[in-house]
Amino acid sequence: MAASRLSPEAVDAARRSALIGVAVLVACLFGIATRLPETLAVFWPANALLLGILLRSPRSATPATWSCAALGFVLADAVTGSPLVANLVLTLCNLVGVSAGFALYRFIGQSRPWLERVQSLTLLAVLIVAASTAAGIAGGFANAVLQGQSWEEGATRWFVGEFLNFMSVMPAVLTAPTLSSLRRIRGLREMSARLRRTVPAAALLALGLILVWFVGGAGAITFATPALVVAALMTGVFVTSMFILTTTVWMLILTADGHLGIPGLDPAMPVTLSVSIGLSFLAIAPVAVACVTNERRTALAALRRAVAHDDLTGALRRDEFYRRVQNLTRDWGAGSATIMMMDLDHFKSLNDTHGHSAGDAALERFADDVRSQLRGGHLFARLGGEEFAIYLRDTSDHDAFALADSIRVGQYNRATESLTGHGVTVSIGIATGSDTVENLVVAADRALYDAKRKGRNRIVLARGADEFDWTR
């Protein structure tokens, strides 16, 4: 009965907390699998995973989530046979680091979405240093108690290890695509384009990791650098982060089992501080390059949109409209096309009577209404002033006219309701056929002129004597 009274929000929060706990448990088991006899884990992703999830979704940082995460830490060590005292001490150290990073994030402020700009990488680095420092302080005491090391030695190793874990895992967690973003991928063409950008970096990464195995040596930790740079320049932050994570895990495993032949390794601590620091810096640089590249792409996309679209209405500009029409005509080849020319009636009178702000508002409302009725593949442009155009592909006369009439009726209703008879209606000329775009534009323009000449607020279909007149 009590469960049935829970709100959907409470059920969703409980489910989210449980899933986070399970994710922490799985990450802990992976880290435990990298332990060698009498050592801590060579790679421990659980803390970075938990902090990344909380930074990405701060509303998930509820008492239930912290409890589920703590339970995940404890269960992982329990099922793998760790002593209870060591289990609880290490769990406390793990939670101290994550809590410190999240508390500092709460104090500094929001920076979402993550890693779309270089500034957010700076904030992330600060949070990672804070979390690693807190974990190092607690870990120093833990190592002194559990392994008899000096506090300084234990703190240093915890700090360096946690810094590497956070730096290699968190960028991937923070930038992982959501289901909604995956659904926005438009068809096989966009998917194949993304894959083509990823393949060169993936091939270089595979080659680099294979060379690490066959060549070995201290310098092998840099063999993946070309792949990471290419990924940063050609793909995005998430793909680059996944490549970094793969590289880090591979290098740590090969270093720990002695495959790379790095001198001076202690069997009780099979990865030197130098290797950990080197891998950390190897992770930072490609992420920074990927952030800069992403920021540059965003700026170029905004510039292209500003150049291609009208500032007021968001419709395509004249030159961009004709360029895209020519491209679509070339790609699709022969077939029926429709050009619809539209002009708002008595627009000058509206400006003179109610001011230019009323005219701008009328243009914006008209453009929004037209866009809401168009499908993918349709092009909509403002050719200048109060004149607009639509390009349709493989649309019947009946469907083209139905669309035009819906636009005309909607504009007429707004004109009579919003400005009590002083608003603007729309006249529309339509030309359909397999003729050249230039000829269709001329024919549609003539039909629009006929609609204006015969009284406005009407549609004229430019095909011989076929003509539809609608007057209010």
QUIQUI-V941868 format. One record per residue. N is the residue number from 0. RES is the residue in one letter. NEAR is the number of other ideal C-beta (glycine too) atoms within 8 Angstrom. Layout:
N|RES|NEAR + N|RES|NEAR
This chain:
0|M|4 + 1|A|5 + 2|A|5 + 3|S|5 + 4|R|5 + 5|L|8 + 6|S|5 + 7|P|5 + 8|E|6 + 9|A|8 + 10|V|9 + 11|D|8 + 12|A|11 + 13|A|10 + 14|R|8 + 15|R|11 + 16|S|14 + 17|A|9 + 18|L|8 + 19|I|14 + 20|G|14 + 21|V|9 + 22|A|12 + 23|V|16 + 24|L|13 + 25|V|8 + 26|A|12 + 27|C|14 + 28|L|11 + 29|F|11 + 30|G|13 + 31|I|11 + 32|A|6 + 33|T|13 + 34|R|10 + 35|L|9 + 36|P|4 + 37|E|4 + 38|T|10 + 39|L|5 + 40|A|9 + 41|V|11 + 42|F|12 + 43|W|12 + 44|P|11 + 45|A|15 + 46|N|15 + 47|A|13 + 48|L|13 + 49|L|14 + 50|L|16 + 51|G|13 + 52|I|12 + 53|L|13 + 54|L|13 + 55|R|9 + 56|S|7 + 57|P|8 + 58|R|5 + 59|S|12 + 60|A|8 + 61|T|9 + 62|P|5 + 63|A|9 + 64|T|14 + 65|W|10 + 66|S|10 + 67|C|13 + 68|A|14 + 69|A|10 + 70|L|10 + 71|G|15 + 72|F|16 + 73|V|11 + 74|L|9 + 75|A|14 + 76|D|14 + 77|A|10 + 78|V|7 + 79|T|8 + 80|G|4 + 81|S|9 + 82|P|5 + 83|L|7 + 84|V|6 + 85|A|10 + 86|N|12 + 87|L|9 + 88|V|11 + 89|L|13 + 90|T|12 + 91|L|10 + 92|C|13 + 93|N|12 + 94|L|12 + 95|V|12 + 96|G|16 + 97|V|14 + 98|S|9 + 99|A|13 + 100|G|16 + 101|F|12 + 102|A|8 + 103|L|12 + 104|Y|11 + 105|R|7 + 106|F|6 + 107|I|8 + 108|G|4 + 109|Q|3 + 110|S|9 + 111|R|5 + 112|P|4 + 113|W|11 + 114|L|15 + 115|E|10 + 116|R|9 + 117|V|9 + 118|Q|7 + 119|S|12 + 120|L|12 + 121|T|8 + 122|L|11 + 123|L|14 + 124|A|9 + 125|V|10 + 126|L|13 + 127|I|13 + 128|V|9 + 129|A|11 + 130|A|17 + 131|S|15 + 132|T|10 + 133|A|13 + 134|A|17 + 135|G|13 + 136|I|10 + 137|A|13 + 138|G|15 + 139|G|15 + 140|F|10 + 141|A|14 + 142|N|15 + 143|A|12 + 144|V|7 + 145|L|9 + 146|Q|7 + 147|G|4 + 148|Q|8 + 149|S|6 + 150|W|10 + 151|E|7 + 152|E|10 + 153|G|16 + 154|A|13 + 155|T|11 + 156|R|12 + 157|W|17 + 158|F|13 + 159|V|13 + 160|G|12 + 161|E|16 + 162|F|13 + 163|L|14 + 164|N|13 + 165|F|15 + 166|M|12 + 167|S|15 + 168|V|13 + 169|M|14 + 170|P|17 + 171|A|13 + 172|V|12 + 173|L|12 + 174|T|12 + 175|A|7 + 176|P|6 + 177|T|6 + 178|L|5 + 179|S|6 + 180|S|8 + 181|L|8 + 182|R|6 + 183|R|6 + 184|I|9 + 185|R|5 + 186|G|6 + 187|L|5 + 188|R|7 + 189|E|9 + 190|M|9 + 191|S|8 + 192|A|8 + 193|R|10 + 194|L|8 + 195|R|7 + 196|R|10 + 197|T|12 + 198|V|8 + 199|P|9 + 200|A|16 + 201|A|10 + 202|A|8 + 203|L|11 + 204|L|15 + 205|A|8 + 206|L|9 + 207|G|14 + 208|L|13 + 209|I|8 + 210|L|10 + 211|V|16 + 212|W|9 + 213|F|6 + 214|V|8 + 215|G|10 + 216|G|8 + 217|A|8 + 218|G|6 + 219|A|13 + 220|I|13 + 221|T|7 + 222|F|11 + 223|A|14 + 224|T|9 + 225|P|8 + 226|A|15 + 227|L|17 + 228|V|10 + 229|V|11 + 230|A|16 + 231|A|13 + 232|L|7 + 233|M|9 + 234|T|12 + 235|G|8 + 236|V|13 + 237|F|12 + 238|V|11 + 239|T|17 + 240|S|13 + 241|M|9 + 242|F|16 + 243|I|16 + 244|L|11 + 245|T|10 + 246|T|16 + 247|T|14 + 248|V|10 + 249|W|10 + 250|M|15 + 251|L|14 + 252|I|11 + 253|L|13 + 254|T|15 + 255|A|11 + 256|D|7 + 257|G|8 + 258|H|8 + 259|L|13 + 260|G|8 + 261|I|10 + 262|P|5 + 263|G|5 + 264|L|11 + 265|D|7 + 266|P|6 + 267|A|6 + 268|M|9 + 269|P|13 + 270|V|11 + 271|T|10 + 272|L|8 + 273|S|6 + 274|V|13 + 275|S|13 + 276|I|10 + 277|G|9 + 278|L|15 + 279|S|13 + 280|F|8 + 281|L|16 + 282|A|14 + 283|I|10 + 284|A|9 + 285|P|15 + 286|V|16 + 287|A|10 + 288|V|12 + 289|A|16 + 290|C|15 + 291|V|9 + 292|T|10 + 293|N|13 + 294|E|11 + 295|R|8 + 296|R|8 + 297|T|9 + 298|A|8 + 299|L|8 + 300|A|8 + 301|A|8 + 302|L|8 + 303|R|8 + 304|R|8 + 305|A|8 + 306|V|8 + 307|A|8 + 308|H|11 + 309|D|10 + 310|D|4 + 311|L|8 + 312|T|9 + 313|G|7 + 314|A|13 + 315|L|13 + 316|R|12 + 317|R|10 + 318|D|6 + 319|E|12 + 320|F|14 + 321|Y|9 + 322|R|8 + 323|R|11 + 324|V|11 + 325|Q|9 + 326|N|8 + 327|L|12 + 328|T|10 + 329|R|7 + 330|D|6 + 331|W|7 + 332|G|6 + 333|A|3 + 334|G|8 + 335|S|9 + 336|A|14 + 337|T|14 + 338|I|16 + 339|M|15 + 340|M|15 + 341|M|15 + 342|D|11 + 343|L|14 + 344|D|11 + 345|H|9 + 346|F|12 + 347|K|6 + 348|S|8 + 349|L|15 + 350|N|11 + 351|D|5 + 352|T|8 + 353|H|9 + 354|G|7 + 355|H|6 + 356|S|7 + 357|A|12 + 358|G|12 + 359|D|9 + 360|A|8 + 361|A|13 + 362|L|13 + 363|E|10 + 364|R|9 + 365|F|14 + 366|A|14 + 367|D|8 + 368|D|12 + 369|V|14 + 370|R|10 + 371|S|6 + 372|Q|8 + 373|L|8 + 374|R|4 + 375|G|3 + 376|G|6 + 377|H|10 + 378|L|11 + 379|F|13 + 380|A|15 + 381|R|14 + 382|L|9 + 383|G|5 + 384|G|5 + 385|E|8 + 386|E|11 + 387|F|15 + 388|A|14 + 389|I|15 + 390|Y|16 + 391|L|12 + 392|R|12 + 393|D|6 + 394|T|10 + 395|S|5 + 396|D|9 + 397|H|6 + 398|D|8 + 399|A|14 + 400|F|12 + 401|A|8 + 402|L|13 + 403|A|12 + 404|D|11 + 405|S|9 + 406|I|14 + 407|R|15 + 408|V|8 + 409|G|9 + 410|Q|14 + 411|Y|12 + 412|N|8 + 413|R|12 + 414|A|12 + 415|T|9 + 416|E|8 + 417|S|6 + 418|L|10 + 419|T|6 + 420|G|6 + 421|H|8 + 422|G|12 + 423|V|12 + 424|T|14 + 425|V|14 + 426|S|14 + 427|I|15 + 428|G|19 + 429|I|18 + 430|A|16 + 431|T|13 + 432|G|8 + 433|S|6 + 434|D|7 + 435|T|5 + 436|V|11 + 437|E|6 + 438|N|8 + 439|L|15 + 440|V|12 + 441|V|9 + 442|A|13 + 443|A|16 + 444|D|10 + 445|R|10 + 446|A|15 + 447|L|15 + 448|Y|9 + 449|D|12 + 450|A|14 + 451|K|10 + 452|R|6 + 453|K|9 + 454|G|7 + 455|R|10 + 456|N|12 + 457|R|14 + 458|I|15 + 459|V|15 + 460|L|13 + 461|A|11 + 462|R|8 + 463|G|3 + 464|A|3 + 465|D|6 + 466|E|7 + 467|F|10 + 468|D|9 + 469|W|9 + 470|T|6 + 471|R|6
